[in-house]
Amino acid sequence: MPSWEQKHAGNRAYRQRAALPPEVAAEAEPVAEALRDRFAGLRERKLHGEAHVAKAVRAVAPQGTNVIIRAGGARSAVVFAIELRGGCLTGFYDERESKVEVGGYINDGGCLTAPGH
Protein backbone atom coordinates (compact mmCIF):
# COMPACT_ATOMS: atom_id res chain seq x y z
CA MET A 1 0.00 0.00 0.00
CA PRO A 2 1.40 3.45 -0.93
CA SER A 3 2.43 5.76 1.87
CA TRP A 4 0.76 9.13 2.49
CA GLU A 5 3.79 10.83 0.93
CA GLN A 6 3.50 8.71 -2.22
CA LYS A 7 -0.22 9.45 -2.50
CA HIS A 8 0.41 13.17 -1.97
CA ALA A 9 3.12 13.19 -4.62
CA GLY A 10 0.71 11.45 -7.00
CA ASN A 11 -1.87 14.15 -6.39
CA ARG A 12 0.69 16.78 -7.42
CA ALA A 13 1.91 14.92 -10.52
CA TYR A 14 -0.18 17.15 -12.80
CA ARG A 15 2.20 20.04 -11.92
CA GLN A 16 5.37 18.29 -13.06
CA ARG A 17 6.98 19.72 -16.18
CA ALA A 18 7.97 17.68 -19.17
CA ALA A 19 11.56 17.86 -20.35
CA LEU A 20 12.27 20.53 -22.93
CA PRO A 21 14.33 19.63 -25.99
CA PRO A 22 17.69 21.47 -25.89
CA GLU A 23 17.06 23.31 -29.17
CA VAL A 24 13.76 24.70 -27.86
CA ALA A 25 15.42 25.73 -24.59
CA ALA A 26 18.17 27.49 -26.56
CA GLU A 27 15.54 29.50 -28.48
CA ALA A 28 13.68 30.41 -25.27
CA GLU A 29 16.64 31.46 -23.13
CA PRO A 30 17.20 34.86 -24.83
CA VAL A 31 13.52 35.69 -24.20
CA ALA A 32 13.93 34.66 -20.55
CA GLU A 33 17.04 36.80 -20.17
CA ALA A 34 15.30 39.82 -21.72
CA LEU A 35 12.44 39.41 -19.23
CA ARG A 36 14.85 39.10 -16.29
CA ASP A 37 16.41 42.41 -17.39
CA ARG A 38 12.99 44.07 -17.61
CA PHE A 39 12.07 42.79 -14.15
CA ALA A 40 15.34 44.18 -12.77
CA GLY A 41 14.36 47.56 -14.23
CA LEU A 42 10.91 47.37 -12.65
CA ARG A 43 12.45 46.51 -9.29
CA GLU A 44 14.91 49.43 -9.50
CA ARG A 45 11.98 51.80 -10.12
CA LYS A 46 9.92 50.05 -7.39
CA LEU A 47 7.15 49.19 -9.86
CA HIS A 48 4.93 46.25 -8.96
CA GLY A 49 1.56 44.88 -9.90
CA GLU A 50 -0.18 43.19 -12.75
CA ALA A 51 -0.12 46.10 -15.22
CA HIS A 52 3.67 46.52 -15.01
CA VAL A 53 4.34 42.78 -15.20
CA ALA A 54 1.96 42.34 -18.14
CA LYS A 55 3.67 45.14 -20.05
CA ALA A 56 7.12 43.63 -19.44
CA VAL A 57 6.04 40.10 -20.40
CA ARG A 58 4.23 41.20 -23.56
CA ALA A 59 7.22 43.32 -24.60
CA VAL A 60 9.51 40.26 -24.78
CA ALA A 61 6.99 37.65 -25.96
CA PRO A 62 7.52 36.66 -29.57
CA GLN A 63 4.70 37.88 -31.79
CA GLY A 64 1.83 35.42 -32.05
CA THR A 65 2.61 33.55 -28.83
CA ASN A 66 0.03 32.91 -26.13
CA VAL A 67 0.63 35.05 -23.01
CA ILE A 68 -1.07 34.41 -19.66
CA ILE A 69 -0.94 36.92 -16.81
CA ARG A 70 -2.76 36.50 -13.50
CA ALA A 71 -2.62 37.59 -9.89
CA GLY A 72 -0.58 35.20 -7.80
CA GLY A 73 -2.33 35.69 -4.48
CA ALA A 74 0.38 36.57 -1.97
CA ARG A 75 1.54 40.19 -1.63
CA SER A 76 1.63 41.78 -5.08
CA ALA A 77 2.59 38.56 -6.83
CA VAL A 78 1.81 38.13 -10.50
CA VAL A 79 2.35 34.82 -12.31
CA PHE A 80 2.87 34.62 -16.03
CA ALA A 81 3.47 32.24 -18.90
CA ILE A 82 4.55 32.68 -22.49
CA GLU A 83 3.73 29.61 -24.53
CA LEU A 84 6.63 29.08 -26.91
CA ARG A 85 7.12 26.50 -29.64
CA GLY A 86 7.15 23.23 -27.71
CA GLY A 87 7.43 24.70 -24.23
CA CYS A 88 6.90 27.55 -21.82
CA LEU A 89 8.55 30.50 -20.21
CA THR A 90 6.97 30.85 -16.77
CA GLY A 91 7.48 32.53 -13.45
CA PHE A 92 6.35 35.25 -11.10
CA TYR A 93 7.17 38.77 -10.00
CA ASP A 94 6.38 40.54 -6.74
CA GLU A 95 7.80 43.32 -4.60
CA ARG A 96 10.49 41.06 -3.12
CA GLU A 97 11.62 38.71 -5.85
CA SER A 98 11.01 37.29 -9.29
CA LYS A 99 11.60 34.04 -11.10
CA VAL A 100 11.75 33.34 -14.83
CA GLU A 101 12.11 29.73 -15.99
CA VAL A 102 12.15 27.87 -19.29
CA GLY A 103 10.53 24.44 -19.31
CA GLY A 104 8.16 22.04 -20.96
CA TYR A 105 4.42 21.80 -20.54
CA ILE A 106 3.04 20.54 -17.24
CA ASN A 107 1.44 17.11 -17.21
CA ASP A 108 -1.96 18.80 -16.97
CA GLY A 109 -1.37 20.09 -20.50
CA GLY A 110 -0.39 23.74 -20.44
CA CYS A 111 2.12 26.19 -19.07
CA LEU A 112 0.40 26.99 -15.74
CA THR A 113 -1.80 25.03 -13.40
CA ALA A 114 -5.46 25.99 -13.34
CA PRO A 115 -6.34 28.66 -10.77
CA GLY A 116 -7.07 27.11 -7.40
CA HIS A 117 -4.74 24.12 -7.83
C-alpha positions as CSV (number, residue, x, y, z in Angstrom):
1,M,0.0,0.0,0.0
2,P,1.4,3.4,-0.9
3,S,2.4,5.8,1.9
4,W,0.8,9.1,2.5
5,E,3.8,10.8,0.9
6,Q,3.5,8.7,-2.2
7,K,-0.2,9.5,-2.5
8,H,0.4,13.2,-2.0
9,A,3.1,13.2,-4.6
10,G,0.7,11.5,-7.0
11,N,-1.9,14.2,-6.4
12,R,0.7,16.8,-7.4
13,A,1.9,14.9,-10.5
14,Y,-0.2,17.2,-12.8
15,R,2.2,20.0,-11.9
16,Q,5.4,18.3,-13.1
17,R,7.0,19.7,-16.2
18,A,8.0,17.7,-19.2
19,A,11.6,17.9,-20.3
20,L,12.3,20.5,-22.9
21,P,14.3,19.6,-26.0
22,P,17.7,21.5,-25.9
23,E,17.1,23.3,-29.2
24,V,13.8,24.7,-27.9
25,A,15.4,25.7,-24.6
26,A,18.2,27.5,-26.6
27,E,15.5,29.5,-28.5
28,A,13.7,30.4,-25.3
29,E,16.6,31.5,-23.1
30,P,17.2,34.9,-24.8
31,V,13.5,35.7,-24.2
32,A,13.9,34.7,-20.6
33,E,17.0,36.8,-20.2
34,A,15.3,39.8,-21.7
35,L,12.4,39.4,-19.2
36,R,14.8,39.1,-16.3
37,D,16.4,42.4,-17.4
38,R,13.0,44.1,-17.6
39,F,12.1,42.8,-14.2
40,A,15.3,44.2,-12.8
41,G,14.4,47.6,-14.2
42,L,10.9,47.4,-12.6
43,R,12.5,46.5,-9.3
44,E,14.9,49.4,-9.5
45,R,12.0,51.8,-10.1
46,K,9.9,50.0,-7.4
47,L,7.2,49.2,-9.9
48,H,4.9,46.2,-9.0
49,G,1.6,44.9,-9.9
50,E,-0.2,43.2,-12.7
51,A,-0.1,46.1,-15.2
52,H,3.7,46.5,-15.0
53,V,4.3,42.8,-15.2
54,A,2.0,42.3,-18.1
55,K,3.7,45.1,-20.1
56,A,7.1,43.6,-19.4
57,V,6.0,40.1,-20.4
58,R,4.2,41.2,-23.6
59,A,7.2,43.3,-24.6
60,V,9.5,40.3,-24.8
61,A,7.0,37.6,-26.0
62,P,7.5,36.7,-29.6
63,Q,4.7,37.9,-31.8
64,G,1.8,35.4,-32.1
65,T,2.6,33.6,-28.8
66,N,0.0,32.9,-26.1
67,V,0.6,35.0,-23.0
68,I,-1.1,34.4,-19.7
69,I,-0.9,36.9,-16.8
70,R,-2.8,36.5,-13.5
71,A,-2.6,37.6,-9.9
72,G,-0.6,35.2,-7.8
73,G,-2.3,35.7,-4.5
74,A,0.4,36.6,-2.0
75,R,1.5,40.2,-1.6
76,S,1.6,41.8,-5.1
77,A,2.6,38.6,-6.8
78,V,1.8,38.1,-10.5
79,V,2.3,34.8,-12.3
80,F,2.9,34.6,-16.0
81,A,3.5,32.2,-18.9
82,I,4.6,32.7,-22.5
83,E,3.7,29.6,-24.5
84,L,6.6,29.1,-26.9
85,R,7.1,26.5,-29.6
86,G,7.1,23.2,-27.7
87,G,7.4,24.7,-24.2
88,C,6.9,27.5,-21.8
89,L,8.6,30.5,-20.2
90,T,7.0,30.8,-16.8
91,G,7.5,32.5,-13.4
92,F,6.4,35.2,-11.1
93,Y,7.2,38.8,-10.0
94,D,6.4,40.5,-6.7
95,E,7.8,43.3,-4.6
96,R,10.5,41.1,-3.1
97,E,11.6,38.7,-5.9
98,S,11.0,37.3,-9.3
99,K,11.6,34.0,-11.1
100,V,11.8,33.3,-14.8
101,E,12.1,29.7,-16.0
102,V,12.2,27.9,-19.3
103,G,10.5,24.4,-19.3
104,G,8.2,22.0,-21.0
105,Y,4.4,21.8,-20.5
106,I,3.0,20.5,-17.2
107,N,1.4,17.1,-17.2
108,D,-2.0,18.8,-17.0
109,G,-1.4,20.1,-20.5
110,G,-0.4,23.7,-20.4
111,C,2.1,26.2,-19.1
112,L,0.4,27.0,-15.7
113,T,-1.8,25.0,-13.4
114,A,-5.5,26.0,-13.3
115,P,-6.3,28.7,-10.8
116,G,-7.1,27.1,-7.4
117,H,-4.7,24.1,-7.8
